[in-house]
Amino acid sequence: MPKTKAMIRIENVVAAATLNQKIDLSAVVRSFPGVEYRPEQFPGLVFRLKRPKTATLIFNSGKMVCTGAKSAKEAHRAVKKVVKELKKGGIVIISKPELKIVNIVASISLGGIIDLEKAVGLLGKTMYEPEQFPGLIYRMAEPKVVILLFASGKLVCTGAKKEQDVYDAVHKLHIMLEEKQLIFYE
């Protein structure tokens, strides 16, 4: 067990969904004047919700991408709510959305100082160019995530498909940092 408890916060859950049908985006704009749609700049329409606070991109192919959720459960709720709103607005939707979590981003604090220079040689799959970016990029094989490590003991974990992967990856890295004496606590 690590000496300190990692403080982990899920910052963003990105979910991809498909309705398996075409969507008339112009009809959506007519029913919901608050949506953002500029087809000359971007082919998708942005449908924002206040609760849960998310933004869902809707494409005419029926594909959707929901961002801003703080959990997988919240992402599911947001997509269902968008579909429900579309139906209420007169948009015909035949099937339930098929949803898949594609990325989870978390911020972490380990409460110590990390020796990034030493970590480069001892962690394996890393990239560290402090002149260009202050963080060390570590690609973990299992669970398959990318973790940015900063000397301050702060981390950013990205690429997870399940929330548990974030917790497992952080725990595994935290133990590695301690075993290899790469983290120091005041």
C-alpha positions as CSV (number, residue, x, y, z in Angstrom):
1,M,0.0,0.0,0.0
2,P,1.3,3.5,-0.8
3,K,2.2,5.8,2.1
4,T,-0.4,8.4,1.0
5,K,-3.9,8.2,-0.4
6,A,-4.1,9.4,-4.0
7,M,-6.8,12.0,-4.4
8,I,-8.5,11.1,-7.7
9,R,-11.2,13.2,-9.4
10,I,-12.9,12.2,-12.6
11,E,-12.9,15.4,-14.8
12,N,-14.5,14.2,-18.0
13,V,-16.2,11.1,-19.4
14,V,-16.6,11.0,-23.2
15,A,-19.3,8.6,-24.5
16,A,-20.0,7.7,-28.1
17,A,-23.6,6.8,-29.0
18,T,-25.4,5.8,-32.2
19,L,-29.1,6.0,-32.9
20,N,-28.8,3.8,-36.1
21,Q,-30.8,6.3,-38.1
22,K,-30.3,9.6,-39.9
23,I,-31.2,12.8,-38.1
24,D,-32.4,16.0,-39.8
25,L,-30.2,18.5,-38.0
26,S,-32.1,21.5,-39.6
27,A,-35.3,20.1,-38.0
28,V,-33.5,19.9,-34.6
29,V,-32.4,23.6,-35.0
30,R,-36.1,24.6,-35.7
31,S,-37.3,22.7,-32.6
32,F,-34.4,23.9,-30.4
33,P,-33.2,27.4,-31.3
34,G,-30.6,27.2,-28.4
35,V,-28.5,24.6,-30.1
36,E,-25.3,25.5,-31.9
37,Y,-25.1,24.5,-35.5
38,R,-22.8,26.0,-38.1
39,P,-22.5,23.4,-40.9
40,E,-20.0,25.5,-42.8
41,Q,-17.6,25.2,-39.9
42,F,-18.4,21.8,-38.4
43,P,-20.8,19.1,-39.5
44,G,-22.2,18.4,-36.0
45,L,-24.7,20.2,-33.9
46,V,-24.0,21.0,-30.2
47,F,-26.9,20.2,-27.8
48,R,-26.1,21.4,-24.3
49,L,-27.7,20.3,-21.1
50,K,-27.6,22.1,-17.8
51,R,-28.3,19.0,-15.7
52,P,-26.1,17.0,-16.1
53,K,-23.8,19.7,-17.4
54,T,-22.8,18.2,-20.7
55,A,-22.5,19.0,-24.4
56,T,-23.6,16.4,-26.9
57,L,-22.5,16.6,-30.6
58,I,-25.1,15.2,-32.9
59,F,-24.3,14.3,-36.5
60,N,-26.8,13.7,-39.3
61,S,-25.6,10.1,-39.4
62,G,-27.3,9.5,-36.0
63,K,-24.0,9.3,-34.2
64,M,-23.5,11.3,-31.0
65,V,-20.6,12.2,-28.8
66,C,-21.3,13.3,-25.2
67,T,-18.6,15.2,-23.2
68,G,-18.5,16.8,-19.9
69,A,-20.0,14.1,-17.7
70,K,-18.3,13.4,-14.4
71,S,-19.1,9.6,-14.4
72,A,-20.1,6.9,-16.8
73,K,-23.6,6.9,-15.2
74,E,-23.9,10.6,-15.8
75,A,-22.9,10.2,-19.5
76,H,-25.6,7.5,-19.9
77,R,-28.2,9.8,-18.3
78,A,-27.2,12.8,-20.5
79,V,-27.5,10.8,-23.7
80,K,-30.9,9.5,-22.7
81,K,-32.0,13.0,-21.7
82,V,-30.9,14.4,-25.1
83,V,-32.8,11.7,-26.9
84,K,-35.9,12.3,-24.7
85,E,-35.7,16.1,-25.5
86,L,-35.3,15.4,-29.2
87,K,-38.5,13.2,-29.1
88,K,-40.3,15.9,-27.2
89,G,-39.3,18.4,-29.9
90,G,-40.9,16.3,-32.6
91,I,-37.8,14.5,-33.9
92,V,-38.7,10.9,-34.7
93,I,-36.3,8.5,-33.0
94,I,-36.9,4.8,-33.6
95,S,-34.5,3.0,-31.3
96,K,-32.7,3.4,-28.0
97,P,-29.2,4.8,-28.3
98,E,-26.3,2.3,-28.2
99,L,-23.7,3.9,-25.9
100,K,-20.0,3.2,-25.3
101,I,-17.6,5.0,-23.0
102,V,-14.6,6.0,-25.2
103,N,-12.4,8.1,-22.8
104,I,-12.2,9.0,-19.2
105,V,-10.0,11.8,-18.0
106,A,-9.0,12.2,-14.3
107,S,-6.8,14.5,-12.3
108,I,-4.9,13.1,-9.4
109,S,-2.8,14.4,-6.5
110,L,-0.3,12.0,-4.9
111,G,0.8,14.5,-2.2
112,G,4.6,14.2,-2.9
113,I,7.3,15.4,-5.2
114,I,8.2,13.2,-8.2
115,D,11.7,13.0,-9.6
116,L,10.9,13.1,-13.3
117,E,14.5,12.9,-14.5
118,K,15.0,9.6,-12.7
119,A,11.6,8.3,-13.6
120,V,12.4,8.5,-17.4
121,G,14.9,5.7,-17.1
122,L,13.0,3.6,-14.5
123,L,9.4,3.6,-15.6
124,G,9.7,2.3,-19.2
125,K,7.5,3.7,-21.9
126,T,8.0,7.4,-21.2
127,M,8.5,10.6,-23.1
128,Y,10.0,13.6,-21.3
129,E,11.1,16.9,-23.0
130,P,10.9,19.6,-20.2
131,E,11.8,22.3,-22.7
132,Q,8.6,21.6,-24.6
133,F,6.2,20.4,-21.8
134,P,6.8,20.2,-18.1
135,G,5.2,16.7,-17.7
136,L,6.4,13.2,-18.2
137,I,4.2,11.2,-20.5
138,Y,3.9,7.6,-19.4
139,R,2.1,4.9,-21.4
140,M,0.9,2.1,-19.2
141,A,0.2,-1.2,-20.9
142,E,-2.3,-2.6,-18.4
143,P,-4.7,-1.0,-17.9
144,K,-4.1,0.8,-21.2
145,V,-4.0,4.4,-20.2
146,V,-1.7,7.4,-20.6
147,I,-0.6,9.2,-17.5
148,L,1.0,12.7,-17.4
149,L,3.3,13.0,-14.3
150,F,4.3,16.4,-13.0
151,A,7.1,17.1,-10.5
152,S,4.4,18.5,-8.1
153,G,3.0,15.1,-7.6
154,K,0.0,15.8,-9.7
155,L,-1.1,13.5,-12.5
156,V,-3.6,13.4,-15.3
157,C,-4.8,10.0,-16.5
158,T,-6.5,9.7,-19.9
159,G,-7.6,6.9,-22.2
160,A,-9.4,4.8,-19.7
161,K,-12.6,3.1,-20.8
162,K,-13.8,2.2,-17.3
163,E,-13.6,4.3,-14.1
164,Q,-12.0,1.3,-12.3
165,D,-9.2,1.4,-14.8
166,V,-8.3,4.9,-13.6
167,Y,-8.2,3.7,-10.0
168,D,-6.2,0.6,-10.9
169,A,-3.7,2.5,-13.0
170,V,-3.1,5.2,-10.4
171,H,-2.7,2.6,-7.6
172,K,-0.2,0.6,-9.7
173,L,1.8,3.7,-10.7
174,H,1.8,5.1,-7.1
175,I,3.3,1.8,-5.8
176,M,5.9,1.8,-8.6
177,L,6.9,5.4,-7.8
178,E,7.5,4.4,-4.1
179,E,9.3,1.1,-4.8
180,K,11.7,2.8,-7.3
181,Q,12.1,5.8,-4.8
182,L,10.8,8.3,-7.4
183,I,8.4,10.1,-5.1
184,F,9.3,12.0,-1.9
185,Y,6.9,13.2,0.8
186,E,7.6,16.3,2.9
